[in-house]
Amino acid sequence: MIECKLLQDEIDDAENQLEFVNVMQQTVGRTPRIAYLEALLTIKKPNLTNQAMGEFYKILDGALKLQISYSKTLESGFSYYSKLNPDFLFSIAELYLRPVSMKEMIEGN
């Protein structure tokens, strides 16, 4: 639901919901999905500064590291690939590329 709010540009509502989820999940710990949503929230906020961009990449790196470390605990087999969640990893990759212009992609910068 938080991701839907972010995609609909309802930033304030999504931020409030994300804060609530963070409070509720303090006992469980940070999850890759929550870190991803925090990165998405950061990049969707208006007036994005260089400092905020640095924070965005830091949060997104954390989401990727959490997902990879989770995948290292899985047994090999079919369940490994389903729990690895390639769609989520692709979403992380898309988010990494969001701030990059097409010109920069073509030039390889």
Backbone as a chain_set.jsonl record, in Angstrom:
{"seq": "MIECKLLQDEIDDAENQLEFVNVMQQTVGRTPRIAYLEALLTIKKPNLTNQAMGEFYKILDGALKLQISYSKTLESGFSYYSKLNPDFLFSIAELYLRPVSMKEMIEGN", "coords": {"N": [[0.821, -1.186, 0.0], [1.986, 1.21, 0.712], [3.847, 1.591, -1.317], [2.113, 1.961, -3.47], [0.934, 4.394, -2.726], [3.177, 6.021, -2.974], [3.659, 5.799, -5.713], [1.438, 7.105, -6.616], [2.07, 9.637, -6.007], [1.433, 10.551, -3.451], [2.964, 11.631, -1.202], [3.19, 12.563, 1.512], [1.262, 11.018, 2.894], [2.247, 8.443, 2.389], [4.716, 8.649, 3.674], [3.927, 8.937, 6.352], [2.677, 6.439, 6.755], [4.845, 4.749, 6.359], [6.508, 5.479, 8.486], [4.907, 4.553, 10.583], [4.924, 1.778, 10.07], [7.653, 1.288, 10.436], [7.887, 1.766, 13.19], [6.252, -0.271, 14.167], [7.643, -2.529, 13.345], [10.017, -2.636, 14.735], [10.886, -4.633, 16.474], [11.27, -6.802, 14.81], [13.203, -5.997, 13.03], [15.026, -4.326, 10.399], [13.813, -4.625, 7.117], [14.44, -5.734, 3.722], [12.45, -4.776, 1.955], [11.271, -2.603, 3.311], [13.459, -0.889, 3.483], [13.811, -0.425, 0.753], [11.406, 0.933, 0.194], [11.828, 3.218, 1.738], [13.965, 4.349, 0.331], [12.69, 4.848, -2.108], [10.79, 6.706, -1.246], [12.514, 8.778, -0.497], [13.619, 9.587, -2.977], [11.365, 10.461, -4.284], [10.592, 12.765, -3.04], [10.069, 16.291, -3.281], [12.355, 18.851, -4.515], [15.005, 17.67, -4.468], [18.108, 17.33, -3.061], [21.744, 17.249, -3.385], [22.749, 16.031, -1.116], [20.514, 14.597, -0.261], [20.353, 12.839, -2.403], [22.653, 11.348, -1.987], [21.93, 10.114, 0.412], [19.756, 8.654, -0.541], [21.036, 6.743, -2.236], [22.551, 5.44, -0.301], [20.567, 4.29, 1.346], [19.331, 2.641, -0.542], [21.442, 0.943, -1.229], [21.626, -0.366, 1.206], [19.181, -1.764, 1.189], [19.622, -3.563, -0.909], [21.839, -4.993, 0.1], [20.678, -6.16, 2.378], [18.802, -7.865, 1.144], [20.467, -9.57, -0.327], [22.007, -10.703, 1.734], [19.987, -12.057, 3.076], [19.337, -13.922, 1.1], [21.556, -15.538, 1.132], [21.172, -17.196, 3.264], [19.447, -19.118, 2.476], [18.462, -22.398, 1.377], [19.684, -24.255, -1.48], [17.776, -24.732, -4.466], [14.397, -24.895, -5.768], [12.895, -23.264, -4.031], [14.779, -21.443, -3.228], [15.095, -19.71, -5.445], [12.548, -18.61, -5.639], [12.293, -17.302, -3.186], [14.446, -15.622, -3.331], [13.523, -13.602, -4.855], [13.486, -12.289, -7.604], [12.032, -10.311, -8.968], [11.831, -8.244, -7.13], [14.554, -7.62, -6.851], [14.993, -6.663, -9.414], [13.389, -4.381, -9.293], [14.864, -2.871, -7.479], [17.156, -2.455, -9.042], [16.028, -0.898, -11.101], [15.374, 1.364, -9.639], [17.895, 2.258, -8.904], [18.724, 3.195, -11.374], [16.961, 5.235, -11.957], [17.594, 8.052, -11.387], [19.427, 8.55, -13.378], [20.217, 9.996, -16.46], [19.187, 9.464, -19.894], [21.148, 10.196, -21.685], [23.466, 10.003, -20.128], [23.431, 7.258, -19.694], [23.855, 6.268, -22.274], [26.376, 7.296, -22.829], [27.782, 5.96, -20.926], [28.451, 6.88, -18.436]], "CA": [[0.0, 0.0, 0.0], [2.888, 2.37, 0.761], [4.394, 1.774, -2.653], [1.032, 2.533, -4.287], [0.837, 5.816, -2.358], [4.33, 6.709, -3.566], [3.455, 5.856, -7.164], [0.384, 8.095, -6.844], [2.643, 10.899, -5.518], [0.869, 10.933, -2.163], [4.201, 11.513, -0.445], [2.97, 12.738, 2.954], [0.544, 9.853, 3.398], [3.183, 7.322, 2.341], [5.726, 8.858, 4.711], [3.288, 8.618, 7.635], [2.48, 4.993, 6.826], [6.168, 4.132, 6.493], [6.924, 5.708, 9.87], [4.114, 3.635, 11.403], [5.448, 0.426, 9.849], [8.965, 1.224, 11.091], [7.665, 1.645, 14.636], [5.666, -1.587, 14.437], [8.582, -3.6, 13.023], [11.287, -2.467, 15.429], [11.308, -5.899, 17.067], [11.659, -7.71, 13.735], [14.395, -5.474, 12.369], [14.856, -3.701, 9.086], [13.652, -5.58, 6.024], [14.809, -5.166, 2.426], [11.321, -4.057, 1.355], [11.122, -1.324, 4.004], [14.58, -0.055, 3.03], [13.476, -0.033, -0.62], [10.358, 1.96, 0.257], [12.447, 4.441, 2.246], [14.711, 4.926, -0.789], [11.696, 5.372, -3.055], [10.255, 7.916, -0.629], [13.556, 9.805, -0.563], [13.79, 10.115, -4.339], [10.11, 11.069, -4.729], [10.373, 14.046, -2.381], [10.434, 17.431, -4.133], [13.581, 19.588, -4.195], [16.012, 16.687, -4.11], [19.447, 17.908, -2.997], [22.834, 16.281, -3.531], [22.815, 15.295, 0.139], [19.408, 13.639, -0.295], [20.722, 11.803, -3.369], [23.602, 10.478, -1.293], [21.134, 9.325, 1.354], [18.986, 7.729, -1.373], [21.895, 5.629, -2.635], [22.926, 4.724, 0.921], [19.41, 3.473, 1.741], [19.125, 1.615, -1.568], [22.524, -0.03, -1.018], [21.218, -1.164, 2.36], [18.115, -2.685, 0.763], [20.246, -4.621, -1.706], [22.653, -5.822, 0.997], [19.774, -6.969, 3.19], [18.217, -8.919, 0.305], [21.533, -10.53, -0.651], [22.353, -11.465, 2.946], [18.873, -12.978, 3.291], [19.406, -15.009, 0.12], [22.666, -16.432, 1.496], [20.717, -18.122, 4.298], [18.488, -20.051, 1.87], [18.933, -23.652, 0.778], [19.51, -24.242, -2.922], [16.596, -25.412, -4.979], [13.356, -24.027, -6.292], [12.495, -22.258, -3.032], [15.811, -20.403, -3.227], [14.811, -18.74, -6.495], [11.314, -17.883, -5.344], [12.533, -16.412, -2.054], [15.418, -14.617, -3.762], [12.638, -12.543, -5.322], [14.121, -11.553, -8.699], [11.253, -9.11, -9.306], [12.245, -7.206, -6.179], [15.911, -7.211, -7.233], [14.844, -5.837, -10.613], [12.865, -3.084, -8.83], [16.016, -2.155, -6.907], [17.985, -2.026, -10.171], [15.325, 0.215, -11.751], [15.467, 2.538, -8.773], [19.264, 2.75, -9.049], [18.863, 3.877, -12.662], [15.977, 6.311, -12.107], [18.151, 9.41, -11.486], [20.409, 8.638, -14.469], [19.594, 10.412, -17.719], [19.456, 8.586, -21.036], [22.446, 10.613, -22.241], [24.502, 9.41, -19.281], [23.437, 5.811, -19.938], [24.445, 6.016, -23.59], [27.793, 7.62, -22.723], [28.382, 5.025, -19.997], [28.944, 7.576, -17.233]], "C": [[0.872, 1.261, 0.0], [3.461, 2.646, -0.626], [3.35, 2.373, -3.595], [0.878, 4.022, -4.006], [1.988, 6.603, -2.981], [4.171, 6.836, -5.08], [2.366, 6.85, -7.553], [0.818, 9.489, -6.384], [1.945, 11.434, -4.27], [1.97, 10.754, -1.116], [3.969, 11.586, 1.065], [2.278, 11.523, 3.569], [1.465, 8.633, 3.441], [4.239, 7.436, 3.438], [5.17, 8.517, 6.091], [3.101, 7.109, 7.806], [3.805, 4.261, 7.026], [6.719, 4.32, 7.902], [6.193, 4.745, 10.811], [4.656, 2.206, 11.281], [6.813, 0.271, 10.526], [8.834, 1.058, 12.592], [7.162, 0.241, 14.972], [6.675, -2.719, 14.232], [9.93, -3.465, 13.727], [11.789, -3.773, 16.029], [11.811, -6.882, 16.015], [12.977, -7.278, 13.104], [14.059, -4.934, 10.993], [14.764, -4.786, 8.014], [14.085, -4.925, 4.709], [13.698, -4.331, 1.8], [11.127, -2.691, 1.994], [12.241, -0.376, 3.581], [14.334, 0.446, 1.604], [12.441, 1.088, -0.627], [10.909, 3.286, 0.792], [13.26, 5.136, 1.15], [13.764, 5.543, -1.809], [11.087, 6.665, -2.527], [11.263, 9.063, -0.746], [13.657, 10.423, -1.952], [12.515, 10.783, -4.858], [9.853, 12.434, -4.102], [10.812, 15.181, -3.305], [11.725, 18.089, -3.633], [14.684, 18.674, -3.689], [17.401, 17.323, -4.176], [20.494, 16.823, -3.218], [22.965, 15.427, -2.274], [21.711, 14.231, 0.191], [19.692, 12.516, -1.29], [21.712, 10.822, -2.747], [22.891, 9.562, -0.31], [20.313, 8.276, 0.61], [19.822, 6.508, -1.739], [22.331, 4.798, -1.431], [21.8, 3.788, 1.362], [19.204, 2.33, 0.749], [20.212, 0.545, -1.498], [22.178, -0.954, 0.144], [20.139, -2.177, 2.01], [18.7, -3.859, -0.014], [21.063, -5.555, -0.819], [21.789, -6.709, 1.884], [19.194, -8.133, 2.386], [19.261, -9.987, -0.02], [21.894, -11.361, 0.579], [21.237, -12.45, 3.302], [18.982, -14.172, 2.349], [20.526, -15.992, 0.449], [22.261, -17.445, 2.564], [19.797, -19.209, 3.734], [19.182, -21.303, 1.336], [18.778, -23.57, -0.735], [18.311, -25.089, -3.329], [15.578, -24.396, -5.459], [12.979, -22.929, -5.311], [13.513, -21.126, -2.948], [15.453, -19.314, -4.239], [13.518, -17.97, -6.245], [11.51, -16.911, -4.189], [13.595, -15.36, -2.347], [14.687, -13.382, -4.281], [13.289, -11.696, -6.422], [13.351, -10.302, -9.123], [11.639, -7.948, -8.393], [13.649, -6.704, -6.512], [15.882, -6.337, -8.485], [14.313, -4.448, -10.251], [13.98, -2.241, -8.219], [16.895, -1.619, -8.03], [17.34, -0.842, -10.9], [15.448, 1.497, -10.941], [16.877, 3.127, -8.806], [19.403, 3.598, -10.313], [17.933, 5.074, -12.824], [16.611, 7.695, -12.226], [19.11, 9.612, -12.664], [19.682, 8.996, -15.763], [19.966, 9.433, -18.838], [20.808, 8.929, -21.655], [23.587, 9.985, -21.443], [24.593, 7.894, -19.493], [24.14, 5.476, -21.258], [25.97, 6.236, -23.543], [28.525, 6.669, -21.783], [28.938, 5.684, -18.758], [28.196, 7.16, -16.006]], "O": [[0.532, 2.257, -0.638], [3.548, 3.798, -1.053], [3.684, 3.211, -4.433], [0.712, 4.82, -4.929], [1.794, 7.721, -3.46], [4.513, 7.867, -5.657], [2.36, 7.375, -8.666], [0.009, 10.417, -6.376], [1.88, 12.646, -4.066], [1.916, 9.861, -0.27], [4.494, 10.761, 1.813], [2.666, 11.057, 4.64], [1.461, 7.881, 4.416], [4.611, 6.439, 4.056], [5.848, 7.888, 6.903], [3.342, 6.57, 8.886], [3.88, 3.28, 7.766], [7.336, 3.406, 8.45], [6.798, 4.189, 11.728], [4.822, 1.514, 12.285], [7.093, -0.769, 11.122], [9.583, 0.295, 13.204], [7.599, -0.361, 15.953], [6.571, -3.761, 14.879], [10.892, -4.129, 13.339], [12.998, -3.998, 16.087], [12.682, -7.703, 16.299], [13.774, -8.12, 12.691], [12.939, -5.078, 10.503], [15.54, -5.741, 8.011], [14.094, -3.699, 4.599], [13.966, -3.298, 1.186], [10.847, -1.718, 1.294], [11.998, 0.808, 3.349], [14.615, 1.603, 1.289], [12.578, 2.068, -1.359], [10.497, 4.356, 0.342], [13.249, 6.363, 1.05], [14.014, 6.638, -2.313], [10.891, 7.615, -3.285], [10.887, 10.192, -1.061], [13.768, 11.642, -2.088], [12.582, 11.592, -5.784], [8.996, 13.182, -4.573], [11.803, 15.055, -4.024], [12.129, 17.906, -2.485], [15.231, 18.886, -2.606], [17.819, 17.8, -5.231], [20.178, 15.634, -3.237], [23.26, 14.234, -2.359], [21.946, 13.105, 0.631], [19.315, 11.368, -1.052], [21.615, 9.613, -2.958], [23.211, 8.378, -0.209], [20.187, 7.141, 1.071], [19.376, 5.373, -1.573], [22.465, 3.579, -1.536], [22.047, 2.634, 1.711], [18.935, 1.195, 1.143], [19.927, -0.638, -1.687], [22.404, -2.163, 0.082], [20.173, -3.315, 2.478], [18.318, -5.009, 0.202], [20.989, -6.775, -0.969], [22.12, -7.872, 2.118], [19.106, -9.254, 2.887], [18.958, -11.18, 0.011], [22.067, -12.576, 0.483], [21.51, -13.552, 3.776], [18.746, -15.309, 2.757], [20.446, -17.163, 0.076], [22.945, -18.452, 2.747], [19.413, -20.126, 4.46], [20.334, -21.261, 0.904], [17.868, -22.908, -1.234], [17.903, -26.019, -2.633], [15.857, -23.2, -5.545], [12.765, -21.785, -5.713], [13.161, -19.988, -2.636], [15.504, -18.127, -3.917], [13.414, -16.798, -6.606], [10.954, -15.813, -4.205], [13.64, -14.321, -1.687], [15.177, -12.259, -4.159], [13.606, -10.527, -6.202], [13.955, -9.334, -9.587], [11.755, -6.807, -8.84], [13.907, -5.502, -6.463], [16.654, -5.385, -8.602], [14.738, -3.451, -10.835], [14.027, -1.028, -8.424], [17.333, -0.47, -7.985], [18.029, 0.108, -11.273], [15.608, 2.582, -11.499], [17.045, 4.345, -8.744], [20.117, 4.601, -10.318], [18.111, 5.859, -13.756], [16.203, 8.462, -13.098], [19.553, 10.733, -12.914], [18.672, 8.388, -16.116], [20.934, 8.68, -18.731], [21.53, 8.037, -22.101], [24.557, 9.493, -22.019], [25.681, 7.319, -19.475], [24.916, 4.524, -21.339], [26.742, 5.477, -24.128], [29.752, 6.575, -21.83], [29.805, 5.119, -18.091], [28.483, 7.648, -14.913]]}, "num_chains": 1, "name": "protein.A"}
